[in-house]
Amino acid sequence: MRDLVAAEWRKIWAGRAWWGAAAAAVLMCVMADAGFLQQEFASAPEPSDTREITSTLVQGWFMVELAAAVVAMVAVTREFGNGAISRSVLLSGGRGRLLAAKLIAVTGCGAVFALGAGVLAAASPWVFLAGRAQEPEWTATTTWTLLGVMLVIVVGAVWGALLGLLIRHQVAAILTLLISTWLVGEGLLRLLPEIGRLTIDEAMASVYRGGHEDLLSIPWALVVLAAWILAGTIAARTLFLRRDLP
């Protein structure tokens, strides 16, 4: 099993998809933090309390979750697209073993993205506030925000892989991920808050302290995330074990 996981791990990092997605995510986070800081100092040139600013700068790195999800999704759907999935099943000794190895590998991939984002997020308040009279104020809230950001990145990678296993087509899977992330969750939260806050994206927002008043409390958001991952795993496993492979 160790060799199988190692093989799936190498597949994730093959090619240029991972660093392209990572670079795009870092750029989005930097632009978001810079825009927030500019807006904040435009409204209050000399804020007396920088605790909230520090936490918000850390929170901005949650967008790395999307990169981790895309990388995991591409790694899964690539084999369906080129027909290599049947060969992988034969070499792995069974569909169940291959599925377990893929999920373990993408969880590790999410952890790598989470650690990288965690380092950059922790450093971002000192980078963006450098040269200003105000200094970062790290609090317990900031710590929990950082941990929440790192957790949703890992969850995002697993969710991306599960969507890839369910949809199988790379373009369709990526479009589904982007539409659900940018439109469905936020749209439902605005129109039907009781339903919208139960979507996986809004549950993630609760964990990294997105700030919306209609979001779930963090304990309930963790329960919702676990439910989504469990349901996705069951559905992906059932489909992968029973449906014909290309």
DOKENU-804460 format. One record per residue (C-alpha): z, y, x; residue number from 1; chain. Coordinates in steps of 0.1 Angstrom, whole numbers, plus 2048, in hexadecimal, padded with zeros to 3 digits. Layout:
! residues N
<rec zz="Z" yy="Y" xx="X" resi="NUM" chain="A"/>
...
END
This chain:
! residues 246
<rec zz="800" yy="800" xx="800" resi="1" chain="A"/>
<rec zz="807" yy="817" xx="81D" resi="2" chain="A"/>
<rec zz="7E4" yy="814" xx="82A" resi="3" chain="A"/>
<rec zz="7D6" yy="81A" xx="807" resi="4" chain="A"/>
<rec zz="7EA" yy="83A" xx="803" resi="5" chain="A"/>
<rec zz="7DF" yy="845" xx="826" resi="6" chain="A"/>
<rec zz="7BB" yy="83F" xx="81C" resi="7" chain="A"/>
<rec zz="7BF" yy="854" xx="7FC" resi="8" chain="A"/>
<rec zz="7D0" yy="86F" xx="810" resi="9" chain="A"/>
<rec zz="7B2" yy="871" xx="828" resi="10" chain="A"/>
<rec zz="79B" yy="874" xx="80A" resi="11" chain="A"/>
<rec zz="7AD" yy="893" xx="7FD" resi="12" chain="A"/>
<rec zz="7A9" yy="8A6" xx="81E" resi="13" chain="A"/>
<rec zz="785" yy="89B" xx="824" resi="14" chain="A"/>
<rec zz="76B" yy="8B7" xx="822" resi="15" chain="A"/>
<rec zz="771" yy="8DC" xx="81D" resi="16" chain="A"/>
<rec zz="77D" yy="8DE" xx="7F9" resi="17" chain="A"/>
<rec zz="7A2" yy="8DF" xx="802" resi="18" chain="A"/>
<rec zz="7A1" yy="8FC" xx="81A" resi="19" chain="A"/>
<rec zz="789" yy="90F" xx="804" resi="20" chain="A"/>
<rec zz="7A0" yy="90C" xx="7E7" resi="21" chain="A"/>
<rec zz="7BE" yy="914" xx="7FC" resi="22" chain="A"/>
<rec zz="7AE" yy="933" xx="80B" resi="23" chain="A"/>
<rec zz="7A4" yy="93F" xx="7E8" resi="24" chain="A"/>
<rec zz="7C7" yy="93A" xx="7DB" resi="25" chain="A"/>
<rec zz="7D7" yy="94C" xx="7F8" resi="26" chain="A"/>
<rec zz="7BF" yy="969" xx="7F3" resi="27" chain="A"/>
<rec zz="7C8" yy="96B" xx="7CE" resi="28" chain="A"/>
<rec zz="7ED" yy="96B" xx="7D5" resi="29" chain="A"/>
<rec zz="7EA" yy="986" xx="7EF" resi="30" chain="A"/>
<rec zz="7D5" yy="99C" xx="7D8" resi="31" chain="A"/>
<rec zz="7EE" yy="996" xx="7BB" resi="32" chain="A"/>
<rec zz="80C" yy="99F" xx="7D0" resi="33" chain="A"/>
<rec zz="7FB" yy="9BE" xx="7DF" resi="34" chain="A"/>
<rec zz="7F0" yy="9C9" xx="7BC" resi="35" chain="A"/>
<rec zz="813" yy="9C4" xx="7AE" resi="36" chain="A"/>
<rec zz="823" yy="9D7" xx="7CB" resi="37" chain="A"/>
<rec zz="80B" yy="9F4" xx="7C8" resi="38" chain="A"/>
<rec zz="811" yy="9F7" xx="7A3" resi="39" chain="A"/>
<rec zz="837" yy="9F4" xx="7A7" resi="40" chain="A"/>
<rec zz="839" yy="A10" xx="7C1" resi="41" chain="A"/>
<rec zz="821" yy="A26" xx="7AD" resi="42" chain="A"/>
<rec zz="839" yy="A25" xx="790" resi="43" chain="A"/>
<rec zz="859" yy="A28" xx="7A6" resi="44" chain="A"/>
<rec zz="851" yy="A35" xx="7C9" resi="45" chain="A"/>
<rec zz="874" yy="A2D" xx="7D6" resi="46" chain="A"/>
<rec zz="884" yy="A11" xx="7C1" resi="47" chain="A"/>
<rec zz="8A8" yy="A0D" xx="7C8" resi="48" chain="A"/>
<rec zz="8A9" yy="9E7" xx="7C1" resi="49" chain="A"/>
<rec zz="890" yy="9D1" xx="7D1" resi="50" chain="A"/>
<rec zz="89E" yy="9B0" xx="7C5" resi="51" chain="A"/>
<rec zz="886" yy="9AD" xx="7A8" resi="52" chain="A"/>
<rec zz="869" yy="9B7" xx="7BF" resi="53" chain="A"/>
<rec zz="872" yy="99C" xx="7D8" resi="54" chain="A"/>
<rec zz="873" yy="981" xx="7BD" resi="55" chain="A"/>
<rec zz="852" yy="98D" xx="7AE" resi="56" chain="A"/>
<rec zz="841" yy="98C" xx="7D0" resi="57" chain="A"/>
<rec zz="84D" yy="968" xx="7D5" resi="58" chain="A"/>
<rec zz="843" yy="95F" xx="7B1" resi="59" chain="A"/>
<rec zz="81F" yy="96A" xx="7B7" resi="60" chain="A"/>
<rec zz="818" yy="94B" xx="7CC" resi="61" chain="A"/>
<rec zz="819" yy="935" xx="7AE" resi="62" chain="A"/>
<rec zz="7F3" yy="938" xx="7AE" resi="63" chain="A"/>
<rec zz="7F1" yy="91E" xx="7CA" resi="64" chain="A"/>
<rec zz="7F7" yy="905" xx="7AE" resi="65" chain="A"/>
<rec zz="7D3" yy="909" xx="7A3" resi="66" chain="A"/>
<rec zz="7C6" yy="902" xx="7C6" resi="67" chain="A"/>
<rec zz="7DB" yy="8E3" xx="7C9" resi="68" chain="A"/>
<rec zz="7CF" yy="8D7" xx="7A6" resi="69" chain="A"/>
<rec zz="7AA" yy="8DD" xx="7AF" resi="70" chain="A"/>
<rec zz="7AD" yy="8CB" xx="7D1" resi="71" chain="A"/>
<rec zz="7BE" yy="8AD" xx="7C0" resi="72" chain="A"/>
<rec zz="7A5" yy="8AD" xx="7A4" resi="73" chain="A"/>
<rec zz="787" yy="8AE" xx="7BC" resi="74" chain="A"/>
<rec zz="795" yy="892" xx="7D1" resi="75" chain="A"/>
<rec zz="797" yy="87C" xx="7B1" resi="76" chain="A"/>
<rec zz="777" yy="885" xx="7A0" resi="77" chain="A"/>
<rec zz="762" yy="883" xx="7C0" resi="78" chain="A"/>
<rec zz="764" yy="85D" xx="7C0" resi="79" chain="A"/>
<rec zz="759" yy="85C" xx="79C" resi="80" chain="A"/>
<rec zz="73C" yy="873" xx="7A3" resi="81" chain="A"/>
<rec zz="72E" yy="85F" xx="7C1" resi="82" chain="A"/>
<rec zz="736" yy="83D" xx="7B3" resi="83" chain="A"/>
<rec zz="74E" yy="834" xx="7CF" resi="84" chain="A"/>
<rec zz="76B" yy="82E" xx="7B6" resi="85" chain="A"/>
<rec zz="760" yy="809" xx="7B0" resi="86" chain="A"/>
<rec zz="760" yy="802" xx="7D5" resi="87" chain="A"/>
<rec zz="782" yy="812" xx="7D9" resi="88" chain="A"/>
<rec zz="790" yy="7FB" xx="7BE" resi="89" chain="A"/>
<rec zz="782" yy="7DC" xx="7CF" resi="90" chain="A"/>
<rec zz="790" yy="7E6" xx="7F1" resi="91" chain="A"/>
<rec zz="7B2" yy="7F0" xx="7E3" resi="92" chain="A"/>
<rec zz="7B9" yy="7CF" xx="7D1" resi="93" chain="A"/>
<rec zz="7B9" yy="7DC" xx="7AE" resi="94" chain="A"/>
<rec zz="7B7" yy="7FB" xx="798" resi="95" chain="A"/>
<rec zz="7DD" yy="7FE" xx="794" resi="96" chain="A"/>
<rec zz="7E3" yy="7FF" xx="7B9" resi="97" chain="A"/>
<rec zz="7C7" yy="818" xx="7BE" resi="98" chain="A"/>
<rec zz="7D5" yy="82F" xx="7A3" resi="99" chain="A"/>
<rec zz="7F8" yy="82E" xx="7B1" resi="100" chain="A"/>
<rec zz="7EB" yy="836" xx="7D4" resi="101" chain="A"/>
<rec zz="7D7" yy="854" xx="7C6" resi="102" chain="A"/>
<rec zz="7F5" yy="862" xx="7B4" resi="103" chain="A"/>
<rec zz="80B" yy="85E" xx="7D2" resi="104" chain="A"/>
<rec zz="7F1" yy="86F" xx="7E8" resi="105" chain="A"/>
<rec zz="7EB" yy="88D" xx="7D1" resi="106" chain="A"/>
<rec zz="811" yy="891" xx="7CE" resi="107" chain="A"/>
<rec zz="812" yy="894" xx="7F3" resi="108" chain="A"/>
<rec zz="7F5" yy="8AC" xx="7F2" resi="109" chain="A"/>
<rec zz="808" yy="8C2" xx="7DA" resi="110" chain="A"/>
<rec zz="826" yy="8C1" xx="7F0" resi="111" chain="A"/>
<rec zz="811" yy="8CE" xx="80E" resi="112" chain="A"/>
<rec zz="804" yy="8EA" xx="7F9" resi="113" chain="A"/>
<rec zz="827" yy="8F1" xx="7EC" resi="114" chain="A"/>
<rec zz="836" yy="8F3" xx="80F" resi="115" chain="A"/>
<rec zz="81A" yy="90A" xx="81B" resi="116" chain="A"/>
<rec zz="81E" yy="921" xx="7FD" resi="117" chain="A"/>
<rec zz="843" yy="920" xx="800" resi="118" chain="A"/>
<rec zz="842" yy="92D" xx="824" resi="119" chain="A"/>
<rec zz="829" yy="948" xx="81B" resi="120" chain="A"/>
<rec zz="83C" yy="952" xx="7FB" resi="121" chain="A"/>
<rec zz="85D" yy="955" xx="80E" resi="122" chain="A"/>
<rec zz="84D" yy="96B" xx="828" resi="123" chain="A"/>
<rec zz="839" yy="980" xx="810" resi="124" chain="A"/>
<rec zz="855" yy="999" xx="807" resi="125" chain="A"/>
<rec zz="85A" yy="9A2" xx="82C" resi="126" chain="A"/>
<rec zz="834" yy="9A4" xx="831" resi="127" chain="A"/>
<rec zz="82C" yy="9BA" xx="813" resi="128" chain="A"/>
<rec zz="84B" yy="9D0" xx="817" resi="129" chain="A"/>
<rec zz="846" yy="9D5" xx="83C" resi="130" chain="A"/>
<rec zz="845" yy="9FA" xx="845" resi="131" chain="A"/>
<rec zz="856" yy="A05" xx="826" resi="132" chain="A"/>
<rec zz="879" yy="A13" xx="822" resi="133" chain="A"/>
<rec zz="882" yy="9F7" xx="80A" resi="134" chain="A"/>
<rec zz="88C" yy="9D5" xx="818" resi="135" chain="A"/>
<rec zz="889" yy="9B4" xx="806" resi="136" chain="A"/>
<rec zz="8A9" yy="9A8" xx="7F4" resi="137" chain="A"/>
<rec zz="8AA" yy="982" xx="7F2" resi="138" chain="A"/>
<rec zz="8BF" yy="975" xx="7D6" resi="139" chain="A"/>
<rec zz="8C7" yy="954" xx="7C5" resi="140" chain="A"/>
<rec zz="8AD" yy="95D" xx="7AB" resi="141" chain="A"/>
<rec zz="893" yy="960" xx="7C7" resi="142" chain="A"/>
<rec zz="89D" yy="93E" xx="7D4" resi="143" chain="A"/>
<rec zz="899" yy="92D" xx="7B2" resi="144" chain="A"/>
<rec zz="878" yy="93F" xx="7AD" resi="145" chain="A"/>
<rec zz="86B" yy="932" xx="7CF" resi="146" chain="A"/>
<rec zz="876" yy="90F" xx="7C6" resi="147" chain="A"/>
<rec zz="865" yy="912" xx="7A4" resi="148" chain="A"/>
<rec zz="845" yy="91D" xx="7B4" resi="149" chain="A"/>
<rec zz="845" yy="8FF" xx="7CC" resi="150" chain="A"/>
<rec zz="84D" yy="8E7" xx="7B0" resi="151" chain="A"/>
<rec zz="831" yy="8F2" xx="799" resi="152" chain="A"/>
<rec zz="818" yy="8EF" xx="7B7" resi="153" chain="A"/>
<rec zz="821" yy="8CA" xx="7BA" resi="154" chain="A"/>
<rec zz="81F" yy="8C5" xx="795" resi="155" chain="A"/>
<rec zz="7FE" yy="8D7" xx="794" resi="156" chain="A"/>
<rec zz="7EF" yy="8BF" xx="7AE" resi="157" chain="A"/>
<rec zz="7FA" yy="8A1" xx="79A" resi="158" chain="A"/>
<rec zz="7ED" yy="8B0" xx="77A" resi="159" chain="A"/>
<rec zz="7CB" yy="8B8" xx="78A" resi="160" chain="A"/>
<rec zz="7C8" yy="894" xx="795" resi="161" chain="A"/>
<rec zz="7D1" yy="887" xx="772" resi="162" chain="A"/>
<rec zz="7B7" yy="89D" xx="762" resi="163" chain="A"/>
<rec zz="79D" yy="891" xx="77B" resi="164" chain="A"/>
<rec zz="7A5" yy="86D" xx="773" resi="165" chain="A"/>
<rec zz="7A2" yy="874" xx="74E" resi="166" chain="A"/>
<rec zz="782" yy="889" xx="74E" resi="167" chain="A"/>
<rec zz="772" yy="87A" xx="76D" resi="168" chain="A"/>
<rec zz="756" yy="894" xx="76F" resi="169" chain="A"/>
<rec zz="75E" yy="8AE" xx="78A" resi="170" chain="A"/>
<rec zz="74F" yy="8CD" xx="77A" resi="171" chain="A"/>
<rec zz="75D" yy="8C5" xx="758" resi="172" chain="A"/>
<rec zz="77F" yy="8BE" xx="766" resi="173" chain="A"/>
<rec zz="781" yy="8DF" xx="779" resi="174" chain="A"/>
<rec zz="775" yy="8F3" xx="75B" resi="175" chain="A"/>
<rec zz="78F" yy="8E2" xx="745" resi="176" chain="A"/>
<rec zz="7AA" yy="8EB" xx="75E" resi="177" chain="A"/>
<rec zz="79F" yy="90F" xx="761" resi="178" chain="A"/>
<rec zz="79B" yy="914" xx="73C" resi="179" chain="A"/>
<rec zz="7BD" yy="905" xx="734" resi="180" chain="A"/>
<rec zz="7CE" yy="919" xx="750" resi="181" chain="A"/>
<rec zz="7BF" yy="93B" xx="748" resi="182" chain="A"/>
<rec zz="7B8" yy="939" xx="723" resi="183" chain="A"/>
<rec zz="7C8" yy="91E" xx="70F" resi="184" chain="A"/>
<rec zz="7ED" yy="921" xx="719" resi="185" chain="A"/>
<rec zz="7EE" yy="947" xx="71A" resi="186" chain="A"/>
<rec zz="7DA" yy="949" xx="6F9" resi="187" chain="A"/>
<rec zz="7F1" yy="931" xx="6E7" resi="188" chain="A"/>
<rec zz="80F" yy="943" xx="6F4" resi="189" chain="A"/>
<rec zz="803" yy="963" xx="6E5" resi="190" chain="A"/>
<rec zz="7F7" yy="955" xx="6C4" resi="191" chain="A"/>
<rec zz="810" yy="938" xx="6BF" resi="192" chain="A"/>
<rec zz="82D" yy="93C" xx="6D7" resi="193" chain="A"/>
<rec zz="83F" yy="91D" xx="6CA" resi="194" chain="A"/>
<rec zz="821" yy="908" xx="6D4" resi="195" chain="A"/>
<rec zz="814" yy="91C" xx="6F1" resi="196" chain="A"/>
<rec zz="834" yy="919" xx="705" resi="197" chain="A"/>
<rec zz="832" yy="8F3" xx="704" resi="198" chain="A"/>
<rec zz="811" yy="8F2" xx="717" resi="199" chain="A"/>
<rec zz="813" yy="8E7" xx="73B" resi="200" chain="A"/>
<rec zz="808" yy="908" xx="749" resi="201" chain="A"/>
<rec zz="823" yy="91C" xx="736" resi="202" chain="A"/>
<rec zz="83D" yy="902" xx="73F" resi="203" chain="A"/>
<rec zz="834" yy="908" xx="764" resi="204" chain="A"/>
<rec zz="837" yy="92E" xx="75E" resi="205" chain="A"/>
<rec zz="85B" yy="928" xx="751" resi="206" chain="A"/>
<rec zz="863" yy="915" xx="771" resi="207" chain="A"/>
<rec zz="857" yy="930" xx="789" resi="208" chain="A"/>
<rec zz="867" yy="94B" xx="772" resi="209" chain="A"/>
<rec zz="847" yy="95A" xx="764" resi="210" chain="A"/>
<rec zz="85B" yy="973" xx="751" resi="211" chain="A"/>
<rec zz="84C" yy="96F" xx="72E" resi="212" chain="A"/>
<rec zz="867" yy="971" xx="713" resi="213" chain="A"/>
<rec zz="857" yy="955" xx="6FE" resi="214" chain="A"/>
<rec zz="859" yy="93B" xx="71A" resi="215" chain="A"/>
<rec zz="870" yy="91D" xx="71A" resi="216" chain="A"/>
<rec zz="890" yy="91C" xx="72E" resi="217" chain="A"/>
<rec zz="88C" yy="90C" xx="750" resi="218" chain="A"/>
<rec zz="89E" yy="8EB" xx="746" resi="219" chain="A"/>
<rec zz="888" yy="8E6" xx="728" resi="220" chain="A"/>
<rec zz="869" yy="8F0" xx="73B" resi="221" chain="A"/>
<rec zz="871" yy="8D5" xx="754" resi="222" chain="A"/>
<rec zz="873" yy="8BC" xx="738" resi="223" chain="A"/>
<rec zz="852" yy="8C8" xx="72A" resi="224" chain="A"/>
<rec zz="841" yy="8C5" xx="74D" resi="225" chain="A"/>
<rec zz="84F" yy="8A1" xx="751" resi="226" chain="A"/>
<rec zz="841" yy="899" xx="72E" resi="227" chain="A"/>
<rec zz="81F" yy="8A6" xx="737" resi="228" chain="A"/>
<rec zz="81E" yy="893" xx="757" resi="229" chain="A"/>
<rec zz="82A" yy="873" xx="747" resi="230" chain="A"/>
<rec zz="811" yy="875" xx="72B" resi="231" chain="A"/>
<rec zz="7F5" yy="87D" xx="743" resi="232" chain="A"/>
<rec zz="7FE" yy="860" xx="759" resi="233" chain="A"/>
<rec zz="7FF" yy="847" xx="73C" resi="234" chain="A"/>
<rec zz="7DE" yy="854" xx="72F" resi="235" chain="A"/>
<rec zz="7CD" yy="854" xx="751" resi="236" chain="A"/>
<rec zz="7DB" yy="831" xx="75A" resi="237" chain="A"/>
<rec zz="7CF" yy="823" xx="739" resi="238" chain="A"/>
<rec zz="7AC" yy="831" xx="73C" resi="239" chain="A"/>
<rec zz="7A9" yy="828" xx="761" resi="240" chain="A"/>
<rec zz="7B3" yy="804" xx="75B" resi="241" chain="A"/>
<rec zz="79E" yy="7FE" xx="73C" resi="242" chain="A"/>
<rec zz="77F" yy="814" xx="73F" resi="243" chain="A"/>
<rec zz="760" yy="809" xx="752" resi="244" chain="A"/>
<rec zz="75C" yy="819" xx="774" resi="245" chain="A"/>
<rec zz="73B" yy="829" xx="77F" resi="246" chain="A"/>
END
